[in-house]
Amino acid sequence: MRRSLEKLFFCRPRILNLLHWANLANATSQTIPAELEALERYAAGAGQALEIGTYQGVSAAIIARVLGPGGLLHCVDPWQETSERQNNPCWAICQRHLRRSGVKNRIRILRGYSREVANQVPDRLDFAFIDGDHSWEGIKTDWTIVSEKMLPGGVVCLHDSFTPTGEDWRRPDSCAYFEKVIQNDPRFCLVEVVHSLAVLRKIK
């Protein structure tokens, strides 16, 4: 029942927010279960972590839960206001989901675009998940910030970097940028591909 409600109102976040408030629906994510499982594996034990593009908090809750002792996840998302009188419903769902998941004390919210809050992101990251602005300029900005702040040995997961088999319609600029720029960055090596998710490790 919950899953059908989430699918029905995925593009109607105001209604989904009411259902979530009443505990009749879950927070939603475009990151599939296999990708979420990969995030959980690679974030395990991390100390300073970053997520760009938190949306309704599904992946953030998973990452924060598996951080090492004293670990902190920095969540970057603008959650733009939709009107003068109402907050972004996805922001409301996210706050509620993180609270219900019991991880709010392991998360620091940086509300804004990555370019606006870059100076608030720690310089010594050991895990990052990039799922923000999928335009060429958007992913370029996100990659520049993360690649420079990532420690050697740290892991970066990038959503929508590969086009899954049978989903040829799904090719945002982030796929092209990954192919032409990120995949050729000598500081990183590709570790795994899970559906559309690329997992890289910084080697120098």
ChimeraX commands (.cxc) that place a marker at each C-alpha (Angstrom):
marker #1 position 0.00,0.00,0.00 radius 0.5
marker #1 position 2.74,2.47,0.97 radius 0.5
marker #1 position 4.75,1.75,-2.17 radius 0.5
marker #1 position 1.75,2.32,-4.42 radius 0.5
marker #1 position 1.04,5.65,-2.69 radius 0.5
marker #1 position 4.66,6.73,-3.14 radius 0.5
marker #1 position 4.56,5.92,-6.85 radius 0.5
marker #1 position 1.23,7.65,-7.26 radius 0.5
marker #1 position 2.32,10.87,-5.59 radius 0.5
marker #1 position 6.03,10.92,-6.52 radius 0.5
marker #1 position 5.42,13.98,-8.71 radius 0.5
marker #1 position 3.01,15.48,-6.17 radius 0.5
marker #1 position 5.33,16.18,-3.21 radius 0.5
marker #1 position 2.78,18.29,-1.32 radius 0.5
marker #1 position 0.39,15.38,-1.14 radius 0.5
marker #1 position 3.25,13.00,-0.37 radius 0.5
marker #1 position 4.32,15.30,2.46 radius 0.5
marker #1 position 0.87,15.01,4.07 radius 0.5
marker #1 position 0.92,11.22,3.70 radius 0.5
marker #1 position 4.42,11.09,5.16 radius 0.5
marker #1 position 3.39,13.28,8.08 radius 0.5
marker #1 position 0.54,10.85,8.77 radius 0.5
marker #1 position 3.02,7.95,8.50 radius 0.5
marker #1 position 1.11,6.53,5.51 radius 0.5
marker #1 position 3.98,6.82,3.01 radius 0.5
marker #1 position 7.77,6.69,3.06 radius 0.5
marker #1 position 10.28,9.25,1.85 radius 0.5
marker #1 position 11.19,8.60,-1.80 radius 0.5
marker #1 position 14.41,8.45,-3.80 radius 0.5
marker #1 position 15.41,7.94,-7.43 radius 0.5
marker #1 position 18.39,5.94,-6.20 radius 0.5
marker #1 position 17.43,2.29,-6.58 radius 0.5
marker #1 position 17.93,-0.31,-3.77 radius 0.5
marker #1 position 21.11,-1.79,-5.32 radius 0.5
marker #1 position 22.66,1.69,-5.47 radius 0.5
marker #1 position 21.61,2.45,-1.90 radius 0.5
marker #1 position 23.22,-0.81,-0.77 radius 0.5
marker #1 position 26.45,0.23,-2.49 radius 0.5
marker #1 position 26.37,3.59,-0.71 radius 0.5
marker #1 position 25.94,1.79,2.59 radius 0.5
marker #1 position 28.92,-0.50,1.90 radius 0.5
marker #1 position 31.30,2.24,0.84 radius 0.5
marker #1 position 30.28,4.78,3.50 radius 0.5
marker #1 position 30.72,2.30,6.35 radius 0.5
marker #1 position 33.19,3.62,8.92 radius 0.5
marker #1 position 33.67,7.02,7.25 radius 0.5
marker #1 position 34.47,10.02,9.43 radius 0.5
marker #1 position 33.84,13.11,7.30 radius 0.5
marker #1 position 31.25,12.48,4.60 radius 0.5
marker #1 position 29.43,14.66,2.07 radius 0.5
marker #1 position 26.21,14.28,0.12 radius 0.5
marker #1 position 25.31,16.72,-2.65 radius 0.5
marker #1 position 21.62,16.41,-3.48 radius 0.5
marker #1 position 19.78,15.13,-0.42 radius 0.5
marker #1 position 16.18,15.50,-1.65 radius 0.5
marker #1 position 13.97,13.65,0.86 radius 0.5
marker #1 position 16.81,12.21,2.93 radius 0.5
marker #1 position 16.61,8.52,1.99 radius 0.5
marker #1 position 20.28,8.05,1.08 radius 0.5
marker #1 position 21.41,10.49,3.78 radius 0.5
marker #1 position 19.80,8.38,6.49 radius 0.5
marker #1 position 21.52,5.24,5.17 radius 0.5
marker #1 position 24.93,6.89,4.93 radius 0.5
marker #1 position 24.73,8.59,8.32 radius 0.5
marker #1 position 23.72,5.36,10.04 radius 0.5
marker #1 position 26.92,3.54,9.01 radius 0.5
marker #1 position 29.49,6.28,9.65 radius 0.5
marker #1 position 32.28,5.57,12.10 radius 0.5
marker #1 position 32.26,6.80,15.72 radius 0.5
marker #1 position 32.00,10.59,15.70 radius 0.5
marker #1 position 31.34,10.58,11.97 radius 0.5
marker #1 position 29.44,13.48,10.39 radius 0.5
marker #1 position 27.56,13.70,7.08 radius 0.5
marker #1 position 27.36,17.14,5.48 radius 0.5
marker #1 position 24.18,17.36,3.35 radius 0.5
marker #1 position 24.08,19.97,0.57 radius 0.5
marker #1 position 20.77,20.83,-1.09 radius 0.5
marker #1 position 19.01,24.15,-1.80 radius 0.5
marker #1 position 15.48,22.85,-1.12 radius 0.5
marker #1 position 14.20,25.92,-2.92 radius 0.5
marker #1 position 11.14,27.66,-1.56 radius 0.5
marker #1 position 8.10,27.05,-3.76 radius 0.5
marker #1 position 6.13,30.09,-2.60 radius 0.5
marker #1 position 6.30,32.87,-0.02 radius 0.5
marker #1 position 3.94,31.03,2.33 radius 0.5
marker #1 position 5.02,27.41,1.98 radius 0.5
marker #1 position 8.29,25.57,2.49 radius 0.5
marker #1 position 9.54,23.04,0.00 radius 0.5
marker #1 position 7.62,19.82,0.84 radius 0.5
marker #1 position 10.70,17.70,0.10 radius 0.5
marker #1 position 12.58,19.64,2.79 radius 0.5
marker #1 position 9.78,18.91,5.25 radius 0.5
marker #1 position 9.84,15.21,4.36 radius 0.5
marker #1 position 13.62,15.13,4.65 radius 0.5
marker #1 position 13.67,16.66,8.15 radius 0.5
marker #1 position 10.99,14.27,9.32 radius 0.5
marker #1 position 12.64,11.23,7.74 radius 0.5
marker #1 position 16.02,12.01,9.29 radius 0.5
marker #1 position 14.41,12.51,12.69 radius 0.5
marker #1 position 12.45,9.27,12.46 radius 0.5
marker #1 position 15.62,7.46,11.35 radius 0.5
marker #1 position 17.44,8.64,14.47 radius 0.5
marker #1 position 20.41,10.14,12.61 radius 0.5
marker #1 position 19.90,13.90,12.88 radius 0.5
marker #1 position 22.80,14.22,15.33 radius 0.5
marker #1 position 25.11,12.72,12.67 radius 0.5
marker #1 position 24.09,15.18,9.96 radius 0.5
marker #1 position 24.97,18.80,9.27 radius 0.5
marker #1 position 22.65,20.54,6.81 radius 0.5
marker #1 position 24.20,23.01,4.36 radius 0.5
marker #1 position 21.19,24.51,2.65 radius 0.5
marker #1 position 22.21,25.95,-0.69 radius 0.5
marker #1 position 23.89,24.98,-3.96 radius 0.5
marker #1 position 27.34,23.43,-3.67 radius 0.5
marker #1 position 28.97,26.52,-5.16 radius 0.5
marker #1 position 27.36,28.63,-2.41 radius 0.5
marker #1 position 28.41,26.47,0.55 radius 0.5
marker #1 position 31.74,25.06,-0.69 radius 0.5
marker #1 position 33.68,26.91,2.01 radius 0.5
marker #1 position 31.59,25.14,4.68 radius 0.5
marker #1 position 32.46,21.67,3.39 radius 0.5
marker #1 position 35.38,20.10,5.32 radius 0.5
marker #1 position 38.71,19.75,3.54 radius 0.5
marker #1 position 39.39,16.14,4.57 radius 0.5
marker #1 position 36.55,13.99,3.23 radius 0.5
marker #1 position 36.75,10.21,3.14 radius 0.5
marker #1 position 33.36,9.59,1.51 radius 0.5
marker #1 position 31.10,11.57,-0.84 radius 0.5
marker #1 position 27.89,10.92,-2.76 radius 0.5
marker #1 position 27.20,13.31,-5.65 radius 0.5
marker #1 position 23.59,13.43,-6.87 radius 0.5
marker #1 position 22.94,17.13,-7.35 radius 0.5
marker #1 position 22.60,19.29,-10.46 radius 0.5
marker #1 position 23.08,16.90,-13.40 radius 0.5
marker #1 position 23.85,19.65,-15.92 radius 0.5
marker #1 position 27.40,19.93,-17.29 radius 0.5
marker #1 position 28.17,23.02,-15.22 radius 0.5
marker #1 position 26.45,21.55,-12.18 radius 0.5
marker #1 position 28.43,18.31,-12.10 radius 0.5
marker #1 position 31.61,20.19,-13.02 radius 0.5
marker #1 position 31.19,22.37,-9.93 radius 0.5
marker #1 position 30.36,19.42,-7.68 radius 0.5
marker #1 position 33.30,17.37,-8.97 radius 0.5
marker #1 position 35.77,20.23,-8.56 radius 0.5
marker #1 position 34.74,20.70,-4.93 radius 0.5
marker #1 position 34.70,17.03,-4.01 radius 0.5
marker #1 position 37.83,15.93,-5.89 radius 0.5
marker #1 position 39.92,18.62,-4.22 radius 0.5
marker #1 position 38.61,17.94,-0.71 radius 0.5
marker #1 position 38.78,14.12,-0.86 radius 0.5
marker #1 position 41.55,12.35,1.06 radius 0.5
marker #1 position 43.69,9.75,-0.72 radius 0.5
marker #1 position 41.91,6.42,-0.23 radius 0.5
marker #1 position 38.53,8.16,0.01 radius 0.5
marker #1 position 35.54,7.02,-2.01 radius 0.5
marker #1 position 33.29,9.09,-4.30 radius 0.5
marker #1 position 29.96,7.73,-5.56 radius 0.5
marker #1 position 28.34,9.55,-8.49 radius 0.5
marker #1 position 24.72,8.95,-9.43 radius 0.5
marker #1 position 23.64,9.03,-13.09 radius 0.5
marker #1 position 27.16,8.56,-14.43 radius 0.5
marker #1 position 26.28,5.53,-16.57 radius 0.5
marker #1 position 23.24,4.79,-18.73 radius 0.5
marker #1 position 21.83,1.42,-17.60 radius 0.5
marker #1 position 21.02,-1.20,-20.24 radius 0.5
marker #1 position 17.57,-0.59,-21.71 radius 0.5
marker #1 position 17.40,2.98,-20.37 radius 0.5
marker #1 position 18.86,4.86,-23.33 radius 0.5
marker #1 position 16.55,7.78,-22.60 radius 0.5
marker #1 position 18.44,8.29,-19.35 radius 0.5
marker #1 position 21.54,10.21,-20.35 radius 0.5
marker #1 position 21.87,13.53,-18.53 radius 0.5
marker #1 position 24.93,15.75,-18.95 radius 0.5
marker #1 position 26.43,14.07,-15.88 radius 0.5
marker #1 position 26.96,10.90,-17.96 radius 0.5
marker #1 position 28.85,12.81,-20.65 radius 0.5
marker #1 position 30.91,14.70,-18.08 radius 0.5
marker #1 position 31.82,11.45,-16.34 radius 0.5
marker #1 position 32.89,9.85,-19.61 radius 0.5
marker #1 position 34.92,12.81,-20.88 radius 0.5
marker #1 position 36.35,14.26,-17.66 radius 0.5
marker #1 position 35.96,12.26,-14.45 radius 0.5
marker #1 position 36.86,8.88,-15.91 radius 0.5
marker #1 position 40.12,10.38,-17.19 radius 0.5
marker #1 position 41.09,12.05,-13.91 radius 0.5
marker #1 position 44.44,10.43,-12.94 radius 0.5
marker #1 position 43.80,11.06,-9.25 radius 0.5
marker #1 position 40.95,8.52,-9.19 radius 0.5
marker #1 position 40.32,4.93,-10.25 radius 0.5
marker #1 position 36.96,3.31,-11.00 radius 0.5
marker #1 position 36.12,0.64,-8.42 radius 0.5
marker #1 position 32.60,-0.46,-9.32 radius 0.5
marker #1 position 29.53,0.38,-11.37 radius 0.5
marker #1 position 26.09,-0.28,-9.88 radius 0.5
marker #1 position 23.26,0.50,-12.31 radius 0.5
marker #1 position 23.84,4.23,-12.98 radius 0.5
marker #1 position 26.17,4.69,-9.98 radius 0.5
marker #1 position 29.94,5.05,-10.46 radius 0.5
marker #1 position 32.17,4.31,-7.46 radius 0.5
marker #1 position 35.69,5.79,-7.53 radius 0.5
marker #1 position 38.57,5.78,-5.09 radius 0.5
marker #1 position 41.13,8.58,-4.83 radius 0.5
marker #1 position 44.61,7.16,-5.34 radius 0.5
marker #1 position 46.67,10.36,-5.07 radius 0.5
marker link #1:1,2 radius 0.2
marker link #1:2,3 radius 0.2
marker link #1:3,4 radius 0.2
marker link #1:4,5 radius 0.2
marker link #1:5,6 radius 0.2
marker link #1:6,7 radius 0.2
marker link #1:7,8 radius 0.2
marker link #1:8,9 radius 0.2
marker link #1:9,10 radius 0.2
marker link #1:10,11 radius 0.2
marker link #1:11,12 radius 0.2
marker link #1:12,13 radius 0.2
marker link #1:13,14 radius 0.2
marker link #1:14,15 radius 0.2
marker link #1:15,16 radius 0.2
marker link #1:16,17 radius 0.2
marker link #1:17,18 radius 0.2
marker link #1:18,19 radius 0.2
marker link #1:19,20 radius 0.2
marker link #1:20,21 radius 0.2
marker link #1:21,22 radius 0.2
marker link #1:22,23 radius 0.2
marker link #1:23,24 radius 0.2
marker link #1:24,25 radius 0.2
marker link #1:25,26 radius 0.2
marker link #1:26,27 radius 0.2
marker link #1:27,28 radius 0.2
marker link #1:28,29 radius 0.2
marker link #1:29,30 radius 0.2
marker link #1:30,31 radius 0.2
marker link #1:31,32 radius 0.2
marker link #1:32,33 radius 0.2
marker link #1:33,34 radius 0.2
marker link #1:34,35 radius 0.2
marker link #1:35,36 radius 0.2
marker link #1:36,37 radius 0.2
marker link #1:37,38 radius 0.2
marker link #1:38,39 radius 0.2
marker link #1:39,40 radius 0.2
marker link #1:40,41 radius 0.2
marker link #1:41,42 radius 0.2
marker link #1:42,43 radius 0.2
marker link #1:43,44 radius 0.2
marker link #1:44,45 radius 0.2
marker link #1:45,46 radius 0.2
marker link #1:46,47 radius 0.2
marker link #1:47,48 radius 0.2
marker link #1:48,49 radius 0.2
marker link #1:49,50 radius 0.2
marker link #1:50,51 radius 0.2
marker link #1:51,52 radius 0.2
marker link #1:52,53 radius 0.2
marker link #1:53,54 radius 0.2
marker link #1:54,55 radius 0.2
marker link #1:55,56 radius 0.2
marker link #1:56,57 radius 0.2
marker link #1:57,58 radius 0.2
marker link #1:58,59 radius 0.2
marker link #1:59,60 radius 0.2
marker link #1:60,61 radius 0.2
marker link #1:61,62 radius 0.2
marker link #1:62,63 radius 0.2
marker link #1:63,64 radius 0.2
marker link #1:64,65 radius 0.2
marker link #1:65,66 radius 0.2
marker link #1:66,67 radius 0.2
marker link #1:67,68 radius 0.2
marker link #1:68,69 radius 0.2
marker link #1:69,70 radius 0.2
marker link #1:70,71 radius 0.2
marker link #1:71,72 radius 0.2
marker link #1:72,73 radius 0.2
marker link #1:73,74 radius 0.2
marker link #1:74,75 radius 0.2
marker link #1:75,76 radius 0.2
marker link #1:76,77 radius 0.2
marker link #1:77,78 radius 0.2
marker link #1:78,79 radius 0.2
marker link #1:79,80 radius 0.2
marker link #1:80,81 radius 0.2
marker link #1:81,82 radius 0.2
marker link #1:82,83 radius 0.2
marker link #1:83,84 radius 0.2
marker link #1:84,85 radius 0.2
marker link #1:85,86 radius 0.2
marker link #1:86,87 radius 0.2
marker link #1:87,88 radius 0.2
marker link #1:88,89 radius 0.2
marker link #1:89,90 radius 0.2
marker link #1:90,91 radius 0.2
marker link #1:91,92 radius 0.2
marker link #1:92,93 radius 0.2
marker link #1:93,94 radius 0.2
marker link #1:94,95 radius 0.2
marker link #1:95,96 radius 0.2
marker link #1:96,97 radius 0.2
marker link #1:97,98 radius 0.2
marker link #1:98,99 radius 0.2
marker link #1:99,100 radius 0.2
marker link #1:100,101 radius 0.2
marker link #1:101,102 radius 0.2
marker link #1:102,103 radius 0.2
marker link #1:103,104 radius 0.2
marker link #1:104,105 radius 0.2
marker link #1:105,106 radius 0.2
marker link #1:106,107 radius 0.2
marker link #1:107,108 radius 0.2
marker link #1:108,109 radius 0.2
marker link #1:109,110 radius 0.2
marker link #1:110,111 radius 0.2
marker link #1:111,112 radius 0.2
marker link #1:112,113 radius 0.2
marker link #1:113,114 radius 0.2
marker link #1:114,115 radius 0.2
marker link #1:115,116 radius 0.2
marker link #1:116,117 radius 0.2
marker link #1:117,118 radius 0.2
marker link #1:118,119 radius 0.2
marker link #1:119,120 radius 0.2
marker link #1:120,121 radius 0.2
marker link #1:121,122 radius 0.2
marker link #1:122,123 radius 0.2
marker link #1:123,124 radius 0.2
marker link #1:124,125 radius 0.2
marker link #1:125,126 radius 0.2
marker link #1:126,127 radius 0.2
marker link #1:127,128 radius 0.2
marker link #1:128,129 radius 0.2
marker link #1:129,130 radius 0.2
marker link #1:130,131 radius 0.2
marker link #1:131,132 radius 0.2
marker link #1:132,133 radius 0.2
marker link #1:133,134 radius 0.2
marker link #1:134,135 radius 0.2
marker link #1:135,136 radius 0.2
marker link #1:136,137 radius 0.2
marker link #1:137,138 radius 0.2
marker link #1:138,139 radius 0.2
marker link #1:139,140 radius 0.2
marker link #1:140,141 radius 0.2
marker link #1:141,142 radius 0.2
marker link #1:142,143 radius 0.2
marker link #1:143,144 radius 0.2
marker link #1:144,145 radius 0.2
marker link #1:145,146 radius 0.2
marker link #1:146,147 radius 0.2
marker link #1:147,148 radius 0.2
marker link #1:148,149 radius 0.2
marker link #1:149,150 radius 0.2
marker link #1:150,151 radius 0.2
marker link #1:151,152 radius 0.2
marker link #1:152,153 radius 0.2
marker link #1:153,154 radius 0.2
marker link #1:154,155 radius 0.2
marker link #1:155,156 radius 0.2
marker link #1:156,157 radius 0.2
marker link #1:157,158 radius 0.2
marker link #1:158,159 radius 0.2
marker link #1:159,160 radius 0.2
marker link #1:160,161 radius 0.2
marker link #1:161,162 radius 0.2
marker link #1:162,163 radius 0.2
marker link #1:163,164 radius 0.2
marker link #1:164,165 radius 0.2
marker link #1:165,166 radius 0.2
marker link #1:166,167 radius 0.2
marker link #1:167,168 radius 0.2
marker link #1:168,169 radius 0.2
marker link #1:169,170 radius 0.2
marker link #1:170,171 radius 0.2
marker link #1:171,172 radius 0.2
marker link #1:172,173 radius 0.2
marker link #1:173,174 radius 0.2
marker link #1:174,175 radius 0.2
marker link #1:175,176 radius 0.2
marker link #1:176,177 radius 0.2
marker link #1:177,178 radius 0.2
marker link #1:178,179 radius 0.2
marker link #1:179,180 radius 0.2
marker link #1:180,181 radius 0.2
marker link #1:181,182 radius 0.2
marker link #1:182,183 radius 0.2
marker link #1:183,184 radius 0.2
marker link #1:184,185 radius 0.2
marker link #1:185,186 radius 0.2
marker link #1:186,187 radius 0.2
marker link #1:187,188 radius 0.2
marker link #1:188,189 radius 0.2
marker link #1:189,190 radius 0.2
marker link #1:190,191 radius 0.2
marker link #1:191,192 radius 0.2
marker link #1:192,193 radius 0.2
marker link #1:193,194 radius 0.2
marker link #1:194,195 radius 0.2
marker link #1:195,196 radius 0.2
marker link #1:196,197 radius 0.2
marker link #1:197,198 radius 0.2
marker link #1:198,199 radius 0.2
marker link #1:199,200 radius 0.2
marker link #1:200,201 radius 0.2
marker link #1:201,202 radius 0.2
marker link #1:202,203 radius 0.2
marker link #1:203,204 radius 0.2
view
